[in-house]
């Protein structure tokens, strides 16, 4: 894996194994996002609900950051 200008890594710089791992990570974060949202919807305690909501948003943010590697 080579780094592009300004420290950015582009999809063209990733080999097939790295792309496969990246897709797996993206899928795992999407699954975490969906599950955490479901848990949040079922939570009764406001603090637990907030914890699940924040964790779901964090998973979505990470997924979106990972996807930028595929879009370059």
CHARMM-style PDB file with segment names, atoms N, HN, CA, C and O in Angstrom:
ATOM      1  N   UNK     1       0.842  -1.164   0.000  1.00  0.00      PROA
ATOM      2  CA  UNK     1       0.000   0.000   0.000  1.00  0.00      PROA
ATOM      3  C   UNK     1       0.896   1.238   0.000  1.00  0.00      PROA
ATOM      4  O   UNK     1       1.769   1.386   0.855  1.00  0.00      PROA
ATOM      5  N   UNK     2       0.671   2.108  -0.956  1.00  0.00      PROA
ATOM      6  HN  UNK     2      -0.038   1.988  -1.650  1.00  0.00      PROA
ATOM      7  CA  UNK     2       1.436   3.345  -1.059  1.00  0.00      PROA
ATOM      8  C   UNK     2       0.574   4.518  -0.614  1.00  0.00      PROA
ATOM      9  O   UNK     2      -0.644   4.508  -0.796  1.00  0.00      PROA
ATOM     10  N   UNK     3       1.209   5.520  -0.034  1.00  0.00      PROA
ATOM     11  HN  UNK     3       2.198   5.528   0.114  1.00  0.00      PROA
ATOM     12  CA  UNK     3       0.476   6.717   0.359  1.00  0.00      PROA
ATOM     13  C   UNK     3       0.493   7.712  -0.794  1.00  0.00      PROA
ATOM     14  O   UNK     3       1.526   7.925  -1.430  1.00  0.00      PROA
ATOM     15  N   UNK     4      -0.642   8.309  -1.051  1.00  0.00      PROA
ATOM     16  HN  UNK     4      -1.481   8.136  -0.534  1.00  0.00      PROA
ATOM     17  CA  UNK     4      -0.750   9.333  -2.076  1.00  0.00      PROA
ATOM     18  C   UNK     4      -0.307  10.667  -1.478  1.00  0.00      PROA
ATOM     19  O   UNK     4       0.143  10.729  -0.334  1.00  0.00      PROA
ATOM     20  N   UNK     5      -0.439  11.709  -2.252  1.00  0.00      PROA
ATOM     21  HN  UNK     5      -0.805  11.659  -3.181  1.00  0.00      PROA
ATOM     22  CA  UNK     5      -0.048  13.039  -1.785  1.00  0.00      PROA
ATOM     23  C   UNK     5      -0.785  13.407  -0.507  1.00  0.00      PROA
ATOM     24  O   UNK     5      -1.936  13.019  -0.306  1.00  0.00      PROA
ATOM     25  N   UNK     6      -0.116  14.151   0.346  1.00  0.00      PROA
ATOM     26  HN  UNK     6       0.819  14.465   0.183  1.00  0.00      PROA
ATOM     27  CA  UNK     6      -0.672  14.680   1.591  1.00  0.00      PROA
ATOM     28  C   UNK     6      -1.173  13.579   2.521  1.00  0.00      PROA
ATOM     29  O   UNK     6      -2.112  13.806   3.284  1.00  0.00      PROA
ATOM     30  N   UNK     7      -0.574  12.403   2.476  1.00  0.00      PROA
ATOM     31  HN  UNK     7       0.189  12.219   1.857  1.00  0.00      PROA
ATOM     32  CA  UNK     7      -0.921  11.349   3.407  1.00  0.00      PROA
ATOM     33  C   UNK     7      -2.203  10.601   3.102  1.00  0.00      PROA
ATOM     34  O   UNK     7      -2.610   9.741   3.883  1.00  0.00      PROA
ATOM     35  N   UNK     8      -2.847  10.902   1.997  1.00  0.00      PROA
ATOM     36  HN  UNK     8      -2.517  11.601   1.362  1.00  0.00      PROA
ATOM     37  CA  UNK     8      -4.093  10.226   1.639  1.00  0.00      PROA
ATOM     38  C   UNK     8      -3.793   8.904   0.945  1.00  0.00      PROA
ATOM     39  O   UNK     8      -2.830   8.786   0.188  1.00  0.00      PROA
ATOM     40  N   UNK     9      -4.632   7.920   1.215  1.00  0.00      PROA
ATOM     41  HN  UNK     9      -5.415   8.016   1.830  1.00  0.00      PROA
ATOM     42  CA  UNK     9      -4.521   6.628   0.555  1.00  0.00      PROA
ATOM     43  C   UNK     9      -5.678   6.530  -0.432  1.00  0.00      PROA
ATOM     44  O   UNK     9      -6.827   6.769  -0.060  1.00  0.00      PROA
ATOM     45  N   UNK    10      -5.394   6.186  -1.667  1.00  0.00      PROA
ATOM     46  HN  UNK    10      -4.461   5.992  -1.969  1.00  0.00      PROA
ATOM     47  CA  UNK    10      -6.437   6.073  -2.684  1.00  0.00      PROA
ATOM     48  C   UNK    10      -6.739   4.606  -2.961  1.00  0.00      PROA
ATOM     49  O   UNK    10      -5.912   3.727  -2.719  1.00  0.00      PROA
ATOM     50  N   UNK    11      -7.942   4.361  -3.473  1.00  0.00      PROA
ATOM     51  HN  UNK    11      -8.614   5.075  -3.669  1.00  0.00      PROA
ATOM     52  CA  UNK    11      -8.355   2.997  -3.762  1.00  0.00      PROA
ATOM     53  C   UNK    11      -7.369   2.318  -4.707  1.00  0.00      PROA
ATOM     54  O   UNK    11      -7.091   1.128  -4.561  1.00  0.00      PROA
ATOM     55  N   UNK    12      -6.847   3.051  -5.657  1.00  0.00      PROA
ATOM     56  HN  UNK    12      -7.072   4.019  -5.775  1.00  0.00      PROA
ATOM     57  CA  UNK    12      -5.906   2.480  -6.618  1.00  0.00      PROA
ATOM     58  C   UNK    12      -4.631   1.983  -5.942  1.00  0.00      PROA
ATOM     59  O   UNK    12      -3.922   1.138  -6.488  1.00  0.00      PROA
ATOM     60  N   UNK    13      -4.343   2.509  -4.755  1.00  0.00      PROA
ATOM     61  HN  UNK    13      -4.919   3.195  -4.311  1.00  0.00      PROA
ATOM     62  CA  UNK    13      -3.142   2.112  -4.025  1.00  0.00      PROA
ATOM     63  C   UNK    13      -3.346   0.850  -3.188  1.00  0.00      PROA
ATOM     64  O   UNK    13      -2.386   0.297  -2.650  1.00  0.00      PROA
ATOM     65  N   UNK    14      -4.595   0.397  -3.078  1.00  0.00      PROA
ATOM     66  HN  UNK    14      -5.374   0.846  -3.515  1.00  0.00      PROA
ATOM     67  CA  UNK    14      -4.891  -0.771  -2.249  1.00  0.00      PROA
ATOM     68  C   UNK    14      -4.865  -2.044  -3.082  1.00  0.00      PROA
ATOM     69  O   UNK    14      -5.345  -2.061  -4.215  1.00  0.00      PROA
ATOM     70  N   UNK    15      -4.308  -3.105  -2.522  1.00  0.00      PROA
ATOM     71  HN  UNK    15      -3.918  -3.091  -1.601  1.00  0.00      PROA
ATOM     72  CA  UNK    15      -4.339  -4.384  -3.244  1.00  0.00      PROA
ATOM     73  C   UNK    15      -5.671  -5.085  -2.965  1.00  0.00      PROA
ATOM     74  O   UNK    15      -6.479  -4.587  -2.181  1.00  0.00      PROA
ATOM     75  N   UNK    16      -5.898  -6.220  -3.590  1.00  0.00      PROA
ATOM     76  HN  UNK    16      -5.241  -6.624  -4.227  1.00  0.00      PROA
ATOM     77  CA  UNK    16      -7.183  -6.915  -3.467  1.00  0.00      PROA
ATOM     78  C   UNK    16      -7.489  -7.348  -2.030  1.00  0.00      PROA
ATOM     79  O   UNK    16      -8.637  -7.267  -1.591  1.00  0.00      PROA
ATOM     80  N   UNK    17      -6.494  -7.797  -1.315  1.00  0.00      PROA
ATOM     81  HN  UNK    17      -5.562  -7.863  -1.672  1.00  0.00      PROA
ATOM     82  CA  UNK    17      -6.701  -8.216   0.078  1.00  0.00      PROA
ATOM     83  C   UNK    17      -7.099  -7.009   0.931  1.00  0.00      PROA
ATOM     84  O   UNK    17      -8.013  -7.097   1.751  1.00  0.00      PROA
ATOM     85  N   UNK    18      -6.417  -5.898   0.736  1.00  0.00      PROA
ATOM     86  HN  UNK    18      -5.674  -5.827   0.070  1.00  0.00      PROA
ATOM     87  CA  UNK    18      -6.735  -4.692   1.500  1.00  0.00      PROA
ATOM     88  C   UNK    18      -8.150  -4.201   1.181  1.00  0.00      PROA
ATOM     89  O   UNK    18      -8.875  -3.773   2.079  1.00  0.00      PROA
ATOM     90  N   UNK    19      -8.540  -4.261  -0.082  1.00  0.00      PROA
ATOM     91  HN  UNK    19      -7.951  -4.609  -0.812  1.00  0.00      PROA
ATOM     92  CA  UNK    19      -9.899  -3.877  -0.462  1.00  0.00      PROA
ATOM     93  C   UNK    19     -10.929  -4.794   0.185  1.00  0.00      PROA
ATOM     94  O   UNK    19     -11.976  -4.339   0.646  1.00  0.00      PROA
ATOM     95  N   UNK    20     -10.626  -6.076   0.215  1.00  0.00      PROA
ATOM     96  HN  UNK    20      -9.776  -6.446  -0.160  1.00  0.00      PROA
ATOM     97  CA  UNK    20     -11.531  -7.039   0.835  1.00  0.00      PROA
ATOM     98  C   UNK    20     -11.681  -6.740   2.332  1.00  0.00      PROA
ATOM     99  O   UNK    20     -12.787  -6.790   2.869  1.00  0.00      PROA
ATOM    100  N   UNK    21     -10.584  -6.434   2.991  1.00  0.00      PROA
ATOM    101  HN  UNK    21      -9.685  -6.393   2.555  1.00  0.00      PROA
ATOM    102  CA  UNK    21     -10.630  -6.086   4.415  1.00  0.00      PROA
ATOM    103  C   UNK    21     -11.411  -4.785   4.633  1.00  0.00      PROA
ATOM    104  O   UNK    21     -12.193  -4.670   5.577  1.00  0.00      PROA
ATOM    105  N   UNK    22     -11.191  -3.828   3.764  1.00  0.00      PROA
ATOM    106  HN  UNK    22     -10.556  -3.921   2.997  1.00  0.00      PROA
ATOM    107  CA  UNK    22     -11.893  -2.549   3.876  1.00  0.00      PROA
ATOM    108  C   UNK    22     -13.395  -2.751   3.721  1.00  0.00      PROA
ATOM    109  O   UNK    22     -14.177  -2.193   4.490  1.00  0.00      PROA
ATOM    110  N   UNK    23     -13.801  -3.538   2.740  1.00  0.00      PROA
ATOM    111  HN  UNK    23     -13.165  -3.991   2.115  1.00  0.00      PROA
ATOM    112  CA  UNK    23     -15.231  -3.818   2.544  1.00  0.00      PROA
ATOM    113  C   UNK    23     -15.812  -4.552   3.751  1.00  0.00      PROA
ATOM    114  O   UNK    23     -16.948  -4.297   4.149  1.00  0.00      PROA
ATOM    115  N   UNK    24     -15.038  -5.453   4.324  1.00  0.00      PROA
ATOM    116  HN  UNK    24     -14.115  -5.661   4.000  1.00  0.00      PROA
ATOM    117  CA  UNK    24     -15.491  -6.168   5.515  1.00  0.00      PROA
ATOM    118  C   UNK    24     -15.694  -5.198   6.683  1.00  0.00      PROA
ATOM    119  O   UNK    24     -16.697  -5.279   7.393  1.00  0.00      PROA
ATOM    120  N   UNK    25     -14.753  -4.295   6.878  1.00  0.00      PROA
ATOM    121  HN  UNK    25     -13.939  -4.229   6.302  1.00  0.00      PROA
ATOM    122  CA  UNK    25     -14.873  -3.303   7.953  1.00  0.00      PROA
ATOM    123  C   UNK    25     -16.084  -2.394   7.746  1.00  0.00      PROA
ATOM    124  O   UNK    25     -16.796  -2.071   8.697  1.00  0.00      PROA
ATOM    125  N   UNK    26     -16.308  -1.988   6.509  1.00  0.00      PROA
ATOM    126  HN  UNK    26     -15.729  -2.251   5.736  1.00  0.00      PROA
ATOM    127  CA  UNK    26     -17.465  -1.136   6.203  1.00  0.00      PROA
ATOM    128  C   UNK    26     -18.756  -1.883   6.534  1.00  0.00      PROA
ATOM    129  O   UNK    26     -19.663  -1.324   7.151  1.00  0.00      PROA
ATOM    130  N   UNK    27     -18.831  -3.140   6.122  1.00  0.00      PROA
ATOM    131  HN  UNK    27     -18.094  -3.593   5.621  1.00  0.00      PROA
ATOM    132  CA  UNK    27     -20.013  -3.947   6.428  1.00  0.00      PROA
ATOM    133  C   UNK    27     -20.219  -4.145   7.917  1.00  0.00      PROA
ATOM    134  O   UNK    27     -21.349  -4.102   8.403  1.00  0.00      PROA
ATOM    135  N   UNK    28     -19.136  -4.362   8.639  1.00  0.00      PROA
ATOM    136  HN  UNK    28     -18.218  -4.397   8.244  1.00  0.00      PROA
ATOM    137  CA  UNK    28     -19.228  -4.555  10.090  1.00  0.00      PROA
ATOM    138  C   UNK    28     -19.732  -3.290  10.778  1.00  0.00      PROA
ATOM    139  O   UNK    28     -20.522  -3.367  11.719  1.00  0.00      PROA
ATOM    140  N   UNK    29     -19.281  -2.134  10.313  1.00  0.00      PROA
ATOM    141  HN  UNK    29     -18.640  -2.072   9.549  1.00  0.00      PROA
ATOM    142  CA  UNK    29     -19.736  -0.877  10.918  1.00  0.00      PROA
ATOM    143  C   UNK    29     -21.197  -0.598  10.558  1.00  0.00      PROA
ATOM    144  O   UNK    29     -21.932  -0.036  11.369  1.00  0.00      PROA
ATOM    145  N   UNK    30     -21.621  -0.979   9.367  1.00  0.00      PROA
ATOM    146  HN  UNK    30     -21.024  -1.436   8.708  1.00  0.00      PROA
ATOM    147  CA  UNK    30     -23.035  -0.831   9.001  1.00  0.00      PROA
ATOM    148  C   UNK    30     -23.903  -1.729   9.893  1.00  0.00      PROA
ATOM    149  O   UNK    30     -24.955  -1.308  10.374  1.00  0.00      PROA
ATOM    150  N   UNK    31     -23.452  -2.959  10.106  1.00  0.00      PROA
ATOM    151  HN  UNK    31     -22.597  -3.301   9.716  1.00  0.00      PROA
ATOM    152  CA  UNK    31     -24.186  -3.885  10.978  1.00  0.00      PROA
ATOM    153  C   UNK    31     -24.263  -3.336  12.398  1.00  0.00      PROA
ATOM    154  O   UNK    31     -25.323  -3.378  13.024  1.00  0.00      PROA
ATOM    155  N   UNK    32     -23.153  -2.826  12.907  1.00  0.00      PROA
ATOM    156  HN  UNK    32     -22.292  -2.792  12.399  1.00  0.00      PROA
ATOM    157  CA  UNK    32     -23.136  -2.244  14.253  1.00  0.00      PROA
ATOM    158  C   UNK    32     -24.100  -1.063  14.334  1.00  0.00      PROA
ATOM    159  O   UNK    32     -24.837  -0.924  15.310  1.00  0.00      PROA
ATOM    160  N   UNK    33     -24.092  -0.222  13.315  1.00  0.00      PROA
ATOM    161  HN  UNK    33     -23.493  -0.335  12.522  1.00  0.00      PROA
ATOM    162  CA  UNK    33     -24.991   0.934  13.273  1.00  0.00      PROA
ATOM    163  C   UNK    33     -26.455   0.485  13.351  1.00  0.00      PROA
ATOM    164  O   UNK    33     -27.231   1.020  14.142  1.00  0.00      PROA
ATOM    165  N   UNK    34     -26.822  -0.491  12.534  1.00  0.00      PROA
ATOM    166  HN  UNK    34     -26.192  -0.926  11.891  1.00  0.00      PROA
ATOM    167  CA  UNK    34     -28.203  -0.981  12.512  1.00  0.00      PROA
ATOM    168  C   UNK    34     -28.603  -1.583  13.864  1.00  0.00      PROA
ATOM    169  O   UNK    34     -29.683  -1.293  14.380  1.00  0.00      PROA
ATOM    170  N   UNK    35     -27.746  -2.407  14.424  1.00  0.00      PROA
ATOM    171  HN  UNK    35     -26.869  -2.643  14.005  1.00  0.00      PROA
ATOM    172  CA  UNK    35     -28.057  -3.050  15.710  1.00  0.00      PROA
ATOM    173  C   UNK    35     -28.162  -2.028  16.841  1.00  0.00      PROA
ATOM    174  O   UNK    35     -29.083  -2.085  17.655  1.00  0.00      PROA
ATOM    175  N   UNK    36     -27.221  -1.103  16.884  1.00  0.00      PROA
ATOM    176  HN  UNK    36     -26.472  -1.056  16.222  1.00  0.00      PROA
ATOM    177  CA  UNK    36     -27.238  -0.103  17.946  1.00  0.00      PROA
ATOM    178  C   UNK    36     -28.462   0.796  17.849  1.00  0.00      PROA
ATOM    179  O   UNK    36     -29.014   1.202  18.872  1.00  0.00      PROA
ATOM    180  N   UNK    37     -28.893   1.112  16.628  1.00  0.00      PROA
ATOM    181  HN  UNK    37     -28.444   0.782  15.798  1.00  0.00      PROA
ATOM    182  CA  UNK    37     -30.126   1.879  16.454  1.00  0.00      PROA
ATOM    183  C   UNK    37     -31.326   1.093  16.964  1.00  0.00      PROA
ATOM    184  O   UNK    37     -32.216   1.653  17.604  1.00  0.00      PROA
ATOM    185  N   UNK    38     -31.349  -0.200  16.681  1.00  0.00      PROA
ATOM    186  HN  UNK    38     -30.626  -0.656  16.161  1.00  0.00      PROA
ATOM    187  CA  UNK    38     -32.447  -1.049  17.161  1.00  0.00      PROA
ATOM    188  C   UNK    38     -32.448  -1.110  18.686  1.00  0.00      PROA
ATOM    189  O   UNK    38     -33.504  -1.024  19.312  1.00  0.00      PROA
ATOM    190  N   UNK    39     -31.278  -1.257  19.279  1.00  0.00      PROA
ATOM    191  HN  UNK    39     -30.420  -1.327  18.771  1.00  0.00      PROA
ATOM    192  CA  UNK    39     -31.181  -1.288  20.741  1.00  0.00      PROA
ATOM    193  C   UNK    39     -31.647   0.045  21.334  1.00  0.00      PROA
ATOM    194  O   UNK    39     -32.340   0.073  22.351  1.00  0.00      PROA
ATOM    195  N   UNK    40     -31.261   1.137  20.691  1.00  0.00      PROA
ATOM    196  HN  UNK    40     -30.698   1.114  19.865  1.00  0.00      PROA
ATOM    197  CA  UNK    40     -31.660   2.457  21.162  1.00  0.00      PROA
ATOM    198  C   UNK    40     -33.183   2.619  21.131  1.00  0.00      PROA
ATOM    199  O   UNK    40     -33.777   3.185  22.049  1.00  0.00      PROA
ATOM    200  N   UNK    41     -33.796   2.119  20.073  1.00  0.00      PROA
ATOM    201  HN  UNK    41     -33.313   1.660  19.327  1.00  0.00      PROA
ATOM    202  CA  UNK    41     -35.253   2.225  19.937  1.00  0.00      PROA
ATOM    203  C   UNK    41     -35.972   1.439  21.026  1.00  0.00      PROA
ATOM    204  O   UNK    41     -37.083   1.795  21.419  1.00  0.00      PROA
ATOM    205  N   UNK    42     -35.351   0.382  21.509  1.00  0.00      PROA
ATOM    206  HN  UNK    42     -34.449   0.093  21.189  1.00  0.00      PROA
ATOM    207  CA  UNK    42     -35.980  -0.473  22.524  1.00  0.00      PROA
ATOM    208  C   UNK    42     -35.647  -0.048  23.955  1.00  0.00      PROA
ATOM    209  O   UNK    42     -36.307  -0.480  24.900  1.00  0.00      PROA
ATOM    210  N   UNK    43     -34.645   0.780  24.113  1.00  0.00      PROA
ATOM    211  HN  UNK    43     -34.108   1.131  23.346  1.00  0.00      PROA
ATOM    212  CA  UNK    43     -34.204   1.168  25.459  1.00  0.00      PROA
ATOM    213  C   UNK    43     -35.241   2.053  26.141  1.00  0.00      PROA
ATOM    214  O   UNK    43     -35.860   2.910  25.510  1.00  0.00      PROA
ATOM    215  N   UNK    44     -35.414   1.834  27.418  1.00  0.00      PROA
ATOM    216  HN  UNK    44     -34.911   1.138  27.930  1.00  0.00      PROA
ATOM    217  CA  UNK    44     -36.346   2.618  28.219  1.00  0.00      PROA
ATOM    218  C   UNK    44     -35.585   3.688  29.012  1.00  0.00      PROA
ATOM    219  O   UNK    44     -36.013   4.840  29.086  1.00  0.00      PROA
ATOM    220  N   UNK    45     -34.481   3.303  29.588  1.00  0.00      PROA
ATOM    221  HN  UNK    45     -34.133   2.367  29.528  1.00  0.00      PROA
ATOM    222  CA  UNK    45     -33.649   4.223  30.372  1.00  0.00      PROA
ATOM    223  C   UNK    45     -33.033   5.272  29.441  1.00  0.00      PROA
ATOM    224  O   UNK    45     -32.372   4.911  28.467  1.00  0.00      PROA
ATOM    225  N   UNK    46     -33.238   6.560  29.722  1.00  0.00      PROA
ATOM    226  HN  UNK    46     -33.775   6.854  30.513  1.00  0.00      PROA
ATOM    227  CA  UNK    46     -32.725   7.623  28.844  1.00  0.00      PROA
ATOM    228  C   UNK    46     -31.198   7.598  28.666  1.00  0.00      PROA
ATOM    229  O   UNK    46     -30.691   7.895  27.584  1.00  0.00      PROA
ATOM    230  N   UNK    47     -30.478   7.244  29.726  1.00  0.00      PROA
ATOM    231  HN  UNK    47     -30.890   7.002  30.604  1.00  0.00      PROA
ATOM    232  CA  UNK    47     -29.021   7.206  29.618  1.00  0.00      PROA
ATOM    233  C   UNK    47     -28.562   6.060  28.720  1.00  0.00      PROA
ATOM    234  O   UNK    47     -27.623   6.213  27.939  1.00  0.00      PROA
ATOM    235  N   UNK    48     -29.224   4.917  28.835  1.00  0.00      PROA
ATOM    236  HN  UNK    48     -29.987   4.792  29.470  1.00  0.00      PROA
ATOM    237  CA  UNK    48     -28.894   3.777  27.977  1.00  0.00      PROA
ATOM    238  C   UNK    48     -29.257   4.096  26.535  1.00  0.00      PROA
ATOM    239  O   UNK    48     -28.496   3.793  25.615  1.00  0.00      PROA
ATOM    240  N   UNK    49     -30.428   4.712  26.338  1.00  0.00      PROA
ATOM    241  HN  UNK    49     -31.046   4.958  27.085  1.00  0.00      PROA
ATOM    242  CA  UNK    49     -30.865   5.113  24.997  1.00  0.00      PROA
ATOM    243  C   UNK    49     -29.827   6.053  24.365  1.00  0.00      PROA
ATOM    244  O   UNK    49     -29.462   5.899  23.199  1.00  0.00      PROA
ATOM    245  N   UNK    50     -29.364   7.023  25.152  1.00  0.00      PROA
ATOM    246  HN  UNK    50     -29.660   7.148  26.099  1.00  0.00      PROA
ATOM    247  CA  UNK    50     -28.369   7.979  24.658  1.00  0.00      PROA
ATOM    248  C   UNK    50     -27.054   7.275  24.313  1.00  0.00      PROA
ATOM    249  O   UNK    50     -26.417   7.601  23.312  1.00  0.00      PROA
ATOM    250  N   UNK    51     -26.654   6.324  25.132  1.00  0.00      PROA
ATOM    251  HN  UNK    51     -27.171   6.059  25.946  1.00  0.00      PROA
ATOM    252  CA  UNK    51     -25.428   5.564  24.882  1.00  0.00      PROA
ATOM    253  C   UNK    51     -25.509   4.817  23.550  1.00  0.00      PROA
ATOM    254  O   UNK    51     -24.580   4.865  22.745  1.00  0.00      PROA
ATOM    255  N   UNK    52     -26.632   4.125  23.326  1.00  0.00      PROA
ATOM    256  HN  UNK    52     -27.387   4.085  23.980  1.00  0.00      PROA
ATOM    257  CA  UNK    52     -26.801   3.389  22.080  1.00  0.00      PROA
ATOM    258  C   UNK    52     -26.874   4.335  20.877  1.00  0.00      PROA
ATOM    259  O   UNK    52     -26.312   4.046  19.821  1.00  0.00      PROA
ATOM    260  N   UNK    53     -27.564   5.455  21.041  1.00  0.00      PROA
ATOM    261  HN  UNK    53     -28.021   5.689  21.899  1.00  0.00      PROA
ATOM    262  CA  UNK    53     -27.687   6.429  19.947  1.00  0.00      PROA
ATOM    263  C   UNK    53     -26.321   6.989  19.570  1.00  0.00      PROA
ATOM    264  O   UNK    53     -25.986   7.083  18.389  1.00  0.00      PROA
ATOM    265  N   UNK    54     -25.537   7.358  20.573  1.00  0.00      PROA
ATOM    266  HN  UNK    54     -25.809   7.281  21.533  1.00  0.00      PROA
ATOM    267  CA  UNK    54     -24.184   7.899  20.315  1.00  0.00      PROA
ATOM    268  C   UNK    54     -23.297   6.849  19.674  1.00  0.00      PROA
ATOM    269  O   UNK    54     -22.552   7.152  18.742  1.00  0.00      PROA
ATOM    270  N   UNK    55     -23.368   5.623  20.158  1.00  0.00      PROA
ATOM    271  HN  UNK    55     -23.973   5.377  20.915  1.00  0.00      PROA
ATOM    272  CA  UNK    55     -22.550   4.548  19.597  1.00  0.00      PROA
ATOM    273  C   UNK    55     -22.948   4.256  18.154  1.00  0.00      PROA
ATOM    274  O   UNK    55     -22.090   3.988  17.313  1.00  0.00      PROA
ATOM    275  N   UNK    56     -24.246   4.308  17.868  1.00  0.00      PROA
ATOM    276  HN  UNK    56     -24.943   4.526  18.551  1.00  0.00      PROA
ATOM    277  CA  UNK    56     -24.715   4.107  16.493  1.00  0.00      PROA
ATOM    278  C   UNK    56     -24.166   5.201  15.586  1.00  0.00      PROA
ATOM    279  O   UNK    56     -23.705   4.922  14.479  1.00  0.00      PROA
ATOM    280  N   UNK    57     -24.216   6.439  16.051  1.00  0.00      PROA
ATOM    281  HN  UNK    57     -24.591   6.666  16.950  1.00  0.00      PROA
ATOM    282  CA  UNK    57     -23.699   7.550  15.245  1.00  0.00      PROA
ATOM    283  C   UNK    57     -22.200   7.418  15.023  1.00  0.00      PROA
ATOM    284  O   UNK    57     -21.706   7.707  13.933  1.00  0.00      PROA
ATOM    285  N   UNK    58     -21.481   6.989  16.034  1.00  0.00      PROA
ATOM    286  HN  UNK    58     -21.882   6.754  16.920  1.00  0.00      PROA
ATOM    287  CA  UNK    58     -20.039   6.772  15.899  1.00  0.00      PROA
ATOM    288  C   UNK    58     -19.745   5.690  14.854  1.00  0.00      PROA
ATOM    289  O   UNK    58     -18.824   5.831  14.050  1.00  0.00      PROA
ATOM    290  N   UNK    59     -20.535   4.611  14.872  1.00  0.00      PROA
ATOM    291  HN  UNK    59     -21.283   4.497  15.525  1.00  0.00      PROA
ATOM    292  CA  UNK    59     -20.348   3.538  13.892  1.00  0.00      PROA
ATOM    293  C   UNK    59     -20.626   4.047  12.487  1.00  0.00      PROA
ATOM    294  O   UNK    59     -19.899   3.713  11.552  1.00  0.00      PROA
ATOM    295  N   UNK    60     -21.672   4.853  12.328  1.00  0.00      PROA
ATOM    296  HN  UNK    60     -22.263   5.124  13.088  1.00  0.00      PROA
ATOM    297  CA  UNK    60     -21.999   5.418  11.013  1.00  0.00      PROA
ATOM    298  C   UNK    60     -20.893   6.355  10.530  1.00  0.00      PROA
ATOM    299  O   UNK    60     -20.509   6.320   9.361  1.00  0.00      PROA
ATOM    300  N   UNK    61     -20.386   7.190  11.433  1.00  0.00      PROA
ATOM    301  HN  UNK    61     -20.698   7.219  12.382  1.00  0.00      PROA
ATOM    302  CA  UNK    61     -19.305   8.117  11.065  1.00  0.00      PROA
ATOM    303  C   UNK    61     -18.061   7.358  10.611  1.00  0.00      PROA
ATOM    304  O   UNK    61     -17.422   7.729   9.626  1.00  0.00      PROA
ATOM    305  N   UNK    62     -17.725   6.299  11.331  1.00  0.00      PROA
ATOM    306  HN  UNK    62     -18.244   5.997  12.131  1.00  0.00      PROA
ATOM    307  CA  UNK    62     -16.556   5.499  10.957  1.00  0.00      PROA
ATOM    308  C   UNK    62     -16.772   4.823   9.614  1.00  0.00      PROA
ATOM    309  O   UNK    62     -15.863   4.784   8.785  1.00  0.00      PROA
ATOM    310  N   UNK    63     -17.964   4.291   9.395  1.00  0.00      PROA
ATOM    311  HN  UNK    63     -18.702   4.322  10.069  1.00  0.00      PROA
ATOM    312  CA  UNK    63     -18.289   3.670   8.104  1.00  0.00      PROA
ATOM    313  C   UNK    63     -18.100   4.685   6.971  1.00  0.00      PROA
ATOM    314  O   UNK    63     -17.510   4.367   5.939  1.00  0.00      PROA
ATOM    315  N   UNK    64     -18.600   5.893   7.169  1.00  0.00      PROA
ATOM    316  HN  UNK    64     -19.079   6.152   8.007  1.00  0.00      PROA
ATOM    317  CA  UNK    64     -18.478   6.925   6.138  1.00  0.00      PROA
ATOM    318  C   UNK    64     -17.026   7.296   5.879  1.00  0.00      PROA
ATOM    319  O   UNK    64     -16.636   7.526   4.734  1.00  0.00      PROA
ATOM    320  N   UNK    65     -16.231   7.355   6.929  1.00  0.00      PROA
ATOM    321  HN  UNK    65     -16.548   7.169   7.859  1.00  0.00      PROA
ATOM    322  CA  UNK    65     -14.796   7.643   6.758  1.00  0.00      PROA
ATOM    323  C   UNK    65     -14.112   6.523   5.984  1.00  0.00      PROA
ATOM    324  O   UNK    65     -13.292   6.783   5.103  1.00  0.00      PROA
ATOM    325  N   UNK    66     -14.447   5.288   6.310  1.00  0.00      PROA
ATOM    326  HN  UNK    66     -15.113   5.078   7.026  1.00  0.00      PROA
ATOM    327  CA  UNK    66     -13.862   4.142   5.588  1.00  0.00      PROA
ATOM    328  C   UNK    66     -14.260   4.152   4.121  1.00  0.00      PROA
ATOM    329  O   UNK    66     -13.466   3.794   3.251  1.00  0.00      PROA
ATOM    330  N   UNK    67     -15.495   4.564   3.851  1.00  0.00      PROA
ATOM    331  HN  UNK    67     -16.140   4.855   4.558  1.00  0.00      PROA
ATOM    332  CA  UNK    67     -15.970   4.584   2.463  1.00  0.00      PROA
ATOM    333  C   UNK    67     -15.231   5.614   1.606  1.00  0.00      PROA
ATOM    334  O   UNK    67     -15.196   5.493   0.382  1.00  0.00      PROA
ATOM    335  N   UNK    68     -14.645   6.622   2.245  1.00  0.00      PROA
ATOM    336  HN  UNK    68     -14.674   6.721   3.240  1.00  0.00      PROA
ATOM    337  CA  UNK    68     -13.899   7.602   1.451  1.00  0.00      PROA
ATOM    338  C   UNK    68     -12.714   6.954   0.734  1.00  0.00      PROA
ATOM    339  O   UNK    68     -12.279   7.437  -0.312  1.00  0.00      PROA
ATOM    340  N   UNK    69     -12.192   5.859   1.298  1.00  0.00      PROA
ATOM    341  HN  UNK    69     -12.546   5.467   2.147  1.00  0.00      PROA
ATOM    342  CA  UNK    69     -11.092   5.153   0.635  1.00  0.00      PROA
ATOM    343  C   UNK    69     -11.567   4.513  -0.663  1.00  0.00      PROA
ATOM    344  O   UNK    69     -10.784   4.368  -1.602  1.00  0.00      PROA
ATOM    345  N   UNK    70     -12.830   4.130  -0.727  1.00  0.00      PROA
ATOM    346  HN  UNK    70     -13.466   4.247   0.036  1.00  0.00      PROA
ATOM    347  CA  UNK    70     -13.365   3.523  -1.942  1.00  0.00      PROA
ATOM    348  C   UNK    70     -13.741   4.560  -2.984  1.00  0.00      PROA
ATOM    349  O   UNK    70     -13.802   4.254  -4.175  1.00  0.00      PROA
ATOM    350  N   UNK    71     -13.989   5.774  -2.547  1.00  0.00      PROA
ATOM    351  HN  UNK    71     -13.939   6.022  -1.580  1.00  0.00      PROA
ATOM    352  CA  UNK    71     -14.447   6.832  -3.449  1.00  0.00      PROA
ATOM    353  C   UNK    71     -13.299   7.653  -4.038  1.00  0.00      PROA
ATOM    354  O   UNK    71     -13.536   8.540  -4.858  1.00  0.00      PROA
ATOM    355  N   UNK    72     -12.077   7.372  -3.638  1.00  0.00      PROA
ATOM    356  HN  UNK    72     -11.885   6.650  -2.973  1.00  0.00      PROA
ATOM    357  CA  UNK    72     -10.929   8.137  -4.163  1.00  0.00      PROA
ATOM    358  C   UNK    72     -10.313   7.432  -5.357  1.00  0.00      PROA
ATOM    359  OT1 UNK    72      -9.341   7.924  -5.930  1.00  0.00      PROA
TER     360      UNK     72
END
